Amino acid sequence: MDFEDMTDLQHDAPCWEQQAPEEALGNEAQRLARLMRLELPFTVSKRNETALTLYLVHHQPPTPFLRAVLSNDLVEAVRQGNREELADLPELITWIYRRAPMACWGTPERVRTWLQQ
Protein backbone atom coordinates (compact mmCIF):
# COMPACT_ATOMS: atom_id res chain seq x y z
CA MET A 1 0.00 0.00 0.00
CA ASP A 2 1.32 3.45 -0.81
CA PHE A 3 0.09 6.88 0.15
CA GLU A 4 -2.00 7.26 -2.99
CA ASP A 5 -4.01 4.24 -1.83
CA MET A 6 -4.75 6.08 1.40
CA THR A 7 -6.51 8.95 -0.38
CA ASP A 8 -9.64 6.84 -0.57
CA LEU A 9 -9.94 7.09 3.22
CA GLN A 10 -11.97 10.24 2.74
CA HIS A 11 -14.49 8.41 0.60
CA ASP A 12 -14.98 5.15 2.49
CA ALA A 13 -17.48 5.10 5.32
CA PRO A 14 -15.72 4.27 8.58
CA CYS A 15 -16.95 1.27 10.52
CA TRP A 16 -18.93 3.34 13.04
CA GLU A 17 -21.07 4.67 10.17
CA GLN A 18 -21.74 1.24 8.70
CA GLN A 19 -24.68 -0.81 9.91
CA ALA A 20 -24.53 -4.54 10.59
CA PRO A 21 -27.47 -6.89 11.06
CA GLU A 22 -28.40 -7.28 14.73
CA GLU A 23 -27.73 -11.03 14.65
CA ALA A 24 -24.16 -10.34 13.54
CA LEU A 25 -23.47 -8.34 16.69
CA GLY A 26 -22.60 -10.28 19.80
CA ASN A 27 -20.73 -9.03 22.78
CA GLU A 28 -17.90 -6.60 22.04
CA ALA A 29 -15.10 -9.20 22.14
CA GLN A 30 -16.92 -11.56 19.76
CA ARG A 31 -17.73 -8.72 17.40
CA LEU A 32 -14.14 -7.51 17.37
CA ALA A 33 -12.76 -11.01 16.89
CA ARG A 34 -15.13 -11.58 13.99
CA LEU A 35 -14.22 -8.19 12.51
CA MET A 36 -10.52 -8.96 12.79
CA ARG A 37 -10.93 -12.25 10.94
CA LEU A 38 -13.06 -10.69 8.22
CA GLU A 39 -11.01 -7.60 7.67
CA LEU A 40 -7.46 -8.86 7.94
CA PRO A 41 -6.49 -9.60 4.42
CA PHE A 42 -4.37 -7.04 6.08
CA THR A 43 -0.81 -7.53 4.96
CA VAL A 44 1.05 -6.80 8.18
CA SER A 45 3.53 -8.81 10.16
CA LYS A 46 2.25 -11.57 12.38
CA ARG A 47 3.63 -9.70 15.39
CA ASN A 48 1.56 -6.58 14.65
CA GLU A 49 -1.52 -8.63 13.79
CA THR A 50 -1.28 -10.54 17.08
CA ALA A 51 -0.58 -7.41 19.14
CA LEU A 52 -3.53 -5.56 17.59
CA THR A 53 -5.86 -8.51 18.11
CA LEU A 54 -4.84 -8.91 21.77
CA TYR A 55 -5.28 -5.18 22.33
CA LEU A 56 -8.69 -4.89 20.65
CA VAL A 57 -10.27 -8.12 21.85
CA HIS A 58 -8.63 -8.73 25.22
CA HIS A 59 -7.55 -5.19 26.17
CA GLN A 60 -3.93 -6.33 26.59
CA PRO A 61 -1.14 -3.75 26.35
CA PRO A 62 0.20 -3.42 22.81
CA THR A 63 3.84 -3.22 21.79
CA PRO A 64 5.44 0.22 22.27
CA PHE A 65 5.25 0.78 18.50
CA LEU A 66 1.57 -0.12 18.27
CA ARG A 67 0.76 1.89 21.37
CA ALA A 68 2.33 4.95 19.73
CA VAL A 69 0.33 4.32 16.53
CA LEU A 70 -2.90 3.93 18.51
CA SER A 71 -2.10 7.08 20.51
CA ASN A 72 -1.60 9.08 17.30
CA ASP A 73 2.05 9.75 18.13
CA LEU A 74 3.90 9.46 14.82
CA VAL A 75 7.27 10.57 16.18
CA GLU A 76 7.16 7.92 18.91
CA ALA A 77 5.94 5.26 16.46
CA VAL A 78 8.91 5.93 14.18
CA ARG A 79 11.27 5.96 17.17
CA GLN A 80 9.89 2.66 18.55
CA GLY A 81 9.36 0.79 15.29
CA ASN A 82 11.76 -1.56 13.62
CA ARG A 83 11.96 -1.92 9.84
CA GLU A 84 9.18 -4.55 9.72
CA GLU A 85 6.84 -2.51 11.92
CA LEU A 86 7.45 0.70 10.00
CA ALA A 87 6.67 -1.11 6.75
CA ASP A 88 3.28 -2.00 8.29
CA LEU A 89 2.50 1.59 9.29
CA PRO A 90 0.28 2.67 6.34
CA GLU A 91 -1.74 -0.55 6.48
CA LEU A 92 -2.14 -0.36 10.27
CA ILE A 93 -3.30 3.25 10.14
CA THR A 94 -5.80 2.47 7.40
CA TRP A 95 -7.23 -0.53 9.26
CA ILE A 96 -7.43 1.28 12.60
CA TYR A 97 -9.15 4.28 11.00
CA ARG A 98 -11.69 2.20 9.13
CA ARG A 99 -12.42 -0.63 11.57
CA ALA A 100 -11.26 -0.09 15.15
CA PRO A 101 -13.72 1.33 17.69
CA MET A 102 -13.15 5.05 18.23
CA ALA A 103 -12.95 4.45 21.98
CA CYS A 104 -9.65 2.56 21.66
CA TRP A 105 -7.45 4.90 19.62
CA GLY A 106 -6.66 8.49 18.76
CA THR A 107 -5.25 9.81 22.03
CA PRO A 108 -3.09 8.42 24.85
CA GLU A 109 -6.08 8.84 27.19
CA ARG A 110 -8.32 6.65 25.03
CA VAL A 111 -5.63 3.96 24.88
CA ARG A 112 -5.22 4.04 28.69
CA THR A 113 -8.99 3.85 29.19
CA TRP A 114 -9.28 0.92 26.77
CA LEU A 115 -6.55 -0.97 28.62
CA GLN A 116 -8.33 -0.45 31.95
CA GLN A 117 -11.60 -2.01 30.74
LINSUL-V351739 format. One record per residue. PSI is psi in whole degrees, 0 to 359 (999 if undefined). Layout:
BEGIN
[[PSI] [PSI]]
END
This chain:
BEGIN
[[135] [179] [333] [328] [335] [348] [338] [356] [325] [337] [339] [139] [127] [163] [326] [350] [352] [144] [140] [151] [145] [321] [341] [345] [120] [211] [168] [317] [318] [318] [316] [318] [318] [317] [319] [315] [320] [326] [10] [48] [34] [112] [67] [167] [154] [323] [313] [322] [314] [314] [319] [319] [313] [322] [309] [316] [319] [3] [36] [148] [133] [174] [159] [322] [309] [324] [318] [319] [311] [329] [358] [36] [87] [318] [314] [323] [315] [322] [321] [332] [145] [181] [316] [315] [318] [328] [332] [347] [309] [320] [317] [313] [316] [314] [315] [315] [318] [330] [334] [145] [138] [332] [346] [3] [166] [325] [157] [327] [318] [319] [315] [316] [316] [319] [335] [348] [999]]
END
